[in-house]
Amino acid sequence: MTSRRDRRLQGGRLTAAGAERERAPVGQLGPDPWRLNPVTRAVMETLAGEGGEARFVGGCVRDALIHRPSSDGDVDIATTELPDRVMALMEARGFKVIPTGLAHGTVTVVAEGLAFEVTTLRRDTACDGRHADVEFTTSFREDAHRRDFTFNALSADGDGRVYDYFDGIADLMEGRVRFIGRPMDRIKEDYLRILRFFRFFGRFGRPPANPDALSACATLAAGVDALSAERIRAELLKILAVEDPAGVLALMRGARVLDRILPEARDLPRLRALVLLETRGLVLPRLGPDPLRRLASVLDAGEGGESPGLAVDLGERLRLSRAETERLDWMLEGDPAAWPDPDSDNREGGMRRLLDAHGPERLADRILLAWSRERALELRPQAVRTEHWRALLEQVLAWEAKPFPLTGGDLLARGFSGPDLGQALARLRGEWLDGDRLWNREEALARLDLLPRDASPSARPSRL
């Protein structure tokens, strides 16, 4: 709803009587492909075609100013047009429109594989720490004021001219993560902003962290208890994806925030070692930063089995998907025999068995976690051991699964049946994996012909 005192409705658009004078633009975006895309330009022109105004807002503007790929996915647009009017304009242009958040003025416009979140300018009227009641406004400054940090309040028109109401450009360039207004007030509007502060500090900040913001996060840390598990999960995984997640988690621990969302996070040295391997120590295909692997590393629960059932507990608490929970459980396996060792005997055959059973991605997880644990405990890494770890990881990442050259029909044709058939097939498959190289079909058939028909061969146990 809108105030009758200072605004009126004309043709589905909010207009202001005596609105405050707009600040002049202070910056300019470069020729970013997302902004110059013909579809993006068509959306902006449609919103402004009949007297309305529209600007890009939030992360797409912030990231473009420092020449980073946008981390927020969709392009966000703020407009003076009301939601129903936005939908009518876009549908008339032939674009698909999804009413994703009409109560808060948001619709999603989809065109040629691109998505745009278009939101009517608004201001908060009431907040309970999780949700806000809003009313529509005509002021881009008012809309900017409801955002969390100064560099997230930046906006830009279709020509790339940047508007900055709270010195967000300077903060962004200097690595300052600063709340708009009083940090305590902004956090009380939505306690997720505590976690967002640490996430954005990890992405854009330079030490030391803003003392007022950090103090407010520590004072109001208990507020995160009221957040949904889904919101906490999303922010936690984004924090783990930053350049120095161990440093951010240490900052969160000092502010008494980490213990409220992940008290099991104890092994920061191992996380630092893992990040070093992922980002600087290794340059290998199919390998890069992985938030879930980083979560496993910081839990101090892998080799040694200190936390049985932890993956299931975390999966329920953080609302991880089933696939994420299963992968985390694999990475927290406590049996040392299940972990690859680059100096173990019969490494070739044993690794083939593990790769055949679990695949290269899961084996790479365990190698990196075991290696990072070892690196975290070493004062000076041993060059020979490092080369062995690297060779093992390269072997795993280069693995291409090949089908076993025999089938049950081959054994039936040679007189095997019943339990003997399955046992013989398993034995041959084990020998195929354990050999110096993988047999082709003719070699496998020759080995099959050597097996006695009246024996009951059993598969040998897997070994590393």
N, C-alpha and C positions, 0 to 999 in steps of 0.2 A: 504494500500500500504506500501511498505517497502523501506528503504533507500538502494541504490546500493553501497554506500560508505563502509558500514561496515557489510553487511550481504548478503547472497546469498540463493537461494532456491534450495534444493536438495530433490527430491522424495516427494514433498508435505510437507517438513519440513523446518522451518527456522533454518539456522546455522549462527553463528557469526564468523567473522574473527577478531581474537584478542580480544574476549570478556573479560570483566574484570573478575578477579579471583573471584570465588564464595566463600562466607563466609562459614565457617564450621558450622555444626549444634551445637546448644547450649542447647537443651532440648530434652526431650523424652516423648511422649504420653504414657499413660497407655494402658492396653488391652481393649479399648473401643469396645463394641459390634458392633457399626456402622462401625468401621475401619476394624475389623477382619471378618466381614460378607463375606462369599465366593463371593457374587455378587460384593461387593466393591473391593475386591482383584482382581477379574477378570477384572473389568474396568481398574484399575490401571496397571495391567500386560499387558493388551492389548495396552494401550497408550505408554508403555515403551518397548514393545516387539520387535520393529524394530529400536532401537536406539533413540527413543524419550524420553523425560522426562515428569514427571507429579508429581504434589504435591497437597495435600489438602490445601485449603486456606480459610482465613476469619473466620467466626463464628464457624464452626465446630472445628477448631483447638483451638481457643480462649476458647470456652466453655469446651472443653475436658481438658485443662490445669487446670481448677479450678473445674473440676468434676461436671459440671452442664449439664443437658440435653440441646442439641443444640436448640437454640431459632429460628434459621433461616430456619428450615425445611429441604430443600434439602441439600445434601452434594455438596460443590463447589470444583471444581478441576481446576487447571491451568496447561497448557501443552505447550510444544514447537511445537506440531503438529498443522498444519493449519486446519481450520474448515472442508473443504472438505475431508481432510485426516482423521480427527476424525470420520466423518460420515461413510466413507468407512470401517475403521477399526471396528467400532462398529456393523455395519450391517453385516460384514463378521463373527463376533462373534455371531450373532443371536439376538442382542439387538435392541430394538426399538429406533429410533433417531428422534427427533423433532427439526427442525431448528428455534429455538426460537429467536435468535438474531444474524444472520449471519453477519450483518453489523458491529457488535462489537465483532465478533469472538466466539459467544456462541451457543452451541447446548445442548439440554437436552437429556440425555440417560435414558431410562426407562427399568428396568429389575426386574421382580418378585416383583412388587409393590414398588420398590425403584426408586428414581429419582436423577440424578446427573447432575448438570450444569457444563459442560466442556467448558472452555474458553481458547482460544489461548493467550499466554502472549502478553501484549500490553502496550502501553504508550499513554498518551494524547498528542495531538498536538494542539488542540484548544478547548476552553470551553466558553460557553455563559452564565453560571450561572444556566443552566438547563440541557444541553446536551453537550457531549464531542465528538470531532472527535478523532479517535484513529488510530495508525498504529501498526502493529505487531512487536514484539521484541523477542529476545532470552534470555533476562536477567530476572531472577526472581526478582532481586533487582529493576529493572525499573518497573516491574509490581507491586511490593509492594509499590513503591513510589507514585503511583497514587491513593492509597487508602486513607481513611480519617484519621483514628486514628492509633496510633502505635500498639495497640493490635489487630487491624483488619488487619494488614499487616503480621501477622505470617503465616508461611506455614510449612507443614510437608510432608515428603515423605511417600511412602507406608509402610515403616518399623516404622513409627512414630517418626522419627528424626525431631526435630523442628528447623526451620531457623528463625532468628530474626535480622532484619536489623536496627531497630530503637528503641531498648530497650523496645519493647512492653511487654515482659514477666515481667520485673520489674514494669512497669506502671500498668499492670494488677494486680499484687500481692499487690501493694501499693495503689490501688484504684485511680490512676491518669488517667483522660481522657484527652489525649494530642494529638493535631493535629500533623501530620507529616509535618515538615517545618513550615512556617509562617502561623498562623491561618487565617489572612486576605486573603492570596493568596488561601488557600485551600477552604475557604468559597466561594470566588468569582467564583471558578470552578463549584460549585453546591450549591445553597443557601439552599437546603434541609439539608445540613450538619449542619446548625444552629439547626434545630429540632433534628437531630440525636445526636448532642452533648448533649442536655438535656436528650434525651432518654437513651443514654449510661451512662450518669452520674447517672441517676436513677437506672440503673441496676448494674453498676460496681464501681461507684465513691464513694469516701469518702470526706466529707467536709474538707477544703474549695475547691470549684471548681477552676480549673486552671485559674489564673487571666488573662493571655493573651488570652486564648480561650474565656472566658466570656466577656472580653472587645471587642473582635472582633465580637462576636455574637450581642452585643448591638449596636456597630457602624454600622453594616451591616443589622440590623433587617428588614429594609424596603425591603430587597431582597426577603423575603418570600412572598411578595405580588405577585411576578411573578410565584410562584409555582402553579401547578394544584391542584384543590380541592381534587382529588383522592390521591395525594401524601401527602397533609396535613392531610387528614382524617386518612390515614394509620399510620402516625407517631404519631398523637394525641392519637389515641386509644392505641398504644403501650406505650406511655408515661403514660397514665392512668392505665396501667396494671403493672407498676413498684411497688416496695415495699412501697415507700413513694411518691405517686403522688402529694400530697399537697405540699410537700417540693420542688419538681421539678417545679410545677406551680408557686410557690412563687419566685423561682430563675428566671424563665422565665419572670415573671412580673417585677422583678427588672431590667432585661436586656431589657425591652421594647419589648419583643417578644410576650408575651401572648396576649396583647391587639390587636395585628395584626391578630391573628388567632382565638381567642375566647374571645372577650372583655366582654362577658356576664358572664365569670367565676369569681364570686365574693365570693362564700361561701366556702372558704377553711376550716374553722373549721368544717363545716358539712361533707366535704369530709374526713377529718382526722377521724372524729367519725365513718363514714361508713367503712373506711378501717380497723379501730380497730375491729369493729364488724365482718367484713368478715374474717379477718385473725387471730385474737387472742381472741376476745370476745366470739366467737361461734365456736363450732366444731360439725357441723351437716351435714348429707348427703345432697347432691344436693345443697350445698351452698358453694360459694367460690368467689374470686375476679372476678368482672365483669366490664369491661371498660365502657360499655354503661350506666350501673347503676351509676357508678362513675361520668360519664359526667352529668347525670341528677342531682346528688347531688350538684355539684359545681355551677350549674346554678342559684341557689337561686330562683327557680320558681315553686316549687311543691305546697304544701299546702299553700293557700293564694292567688294563681292565679295572681302573679305579672307580668307574661309574656305570655299573651295569644298569640297563634300562633307561639311561639318560636320554638317548635319542627319542624314545617313545614319549617320555615325559615332556621333552622340549617340543616335540611335534604337536602334542596336545595343547601345551601352554601357548605356543606361538602360532598355532593354526597352520603348521607346515602342511604341504600337500603330502599325499601318501608316498609319491616318488621321492620327495625331499627327505621325508622321515626315513625311508628305506636306505637312501644313499648315506644319510648321516649315521645311521646305525652301522652300515658297512665301514665307514671311516672311524668309528669308535670301537671297532672289534678289539677285544682285549687279548686274544690268544696270540702270543708272539709267533707261533708257527704259521699263522695266516698272513704274516707280513713279509714282503720280499726283502732279501738281504743281498746286496751286490756281490758279496764275497762268499756266498754259500756254495757248496759243492753241487754239481749237476744243475747249474743255474739254467742252462738252456732248456732242458726238458721240463724242469719244474715250472719255469715261467710260461712255457707253452701250455701246460695244463691249466695254470691260473688264467691265462689269457683266453683259452678256449672256454673256460667255465664262466668268466666274469666280464671279459672285454677290456680293451686298453684304457678306457676312461676311468674305470674304477681302480685298475691297477696303478694308473698314474696318480690318482688321489693318495693311495697308500704309500707309494714311493715318496711323494713330496712331503707327506706328513711325517714319515719315518726319518727322512733326510733332514727336515727342518727341526725335528726334536734333537737329532744328533748335533746339528749345527748350533743350536741354542745352548748346548751343554759344553761345547768346545771353546777353549780360549783361542786356539789357532787351528783352523781347518787343515786337515792333512791332504796334500795335493793328490796322492795316489787314491785315497778313499773318495775324494771328490770326483775324480775321473771315473771311478767304478760306478758311483751313483749316476753320473751323467750317462754313461754307456747303457746302464740298465734302463733308464728312463727313455733314451732314444730307441732302444730295442722295443720297448712297450709301445711307444707312440707310432713306430713304423709298422706295427703288426697289422696284417690284413687277414681276416678270418678266411679260411679255406674249408670247404666241406670235406668230410671224411670220404675217401674214394669208394668205400663199400657200403652196401645196404643189407638189410635183412634178407632181401631176395637172393643176394649172392650166397649167403650162408645156407639158405633153404636149398638152393640148387646143388650144394655140396654135401647134403645130408644132415645138416644141423637142424634141430627142432627143439621146441619147448624151452626150458630154462637154460639148456646148453647153448642155444642160439644167442640169447641175450648176454650170457656170461662171456662167450667167445667174442662177440662183437665189442663188448666193453674192454676186454683184454687187448684186442687188436688196436682199438682206438688209443688206449694208453701207451702201447708200444710205438704207435705212429707218432704220438706227441713227444715221447721220450727220446726218440732216435736223434742221430746227428742231423738229419734233415727229414722233411715230410715225404712219405712215399707217394708215388703216382699210383694209378689204378692197377697197372700190371704188377708192380712190386707188391702191392697190398694183396692181390690175388695169389701171388706166389707164396707170401707168408701165410695166408689162410690155408693153402694146401698142405702146409707143414703141421697144422694142428691135428691131433688125433680126434677121430669122431666120437670115441667113447669116453673121452675125458670130460670133466666138468670144470673147465678153467674159470677162474674168477679174476675180476679186475684188480690189479694191484692198487694199493692206496696212493693217493696223490702225494708227491713229495716236492720240496723246493730244491 
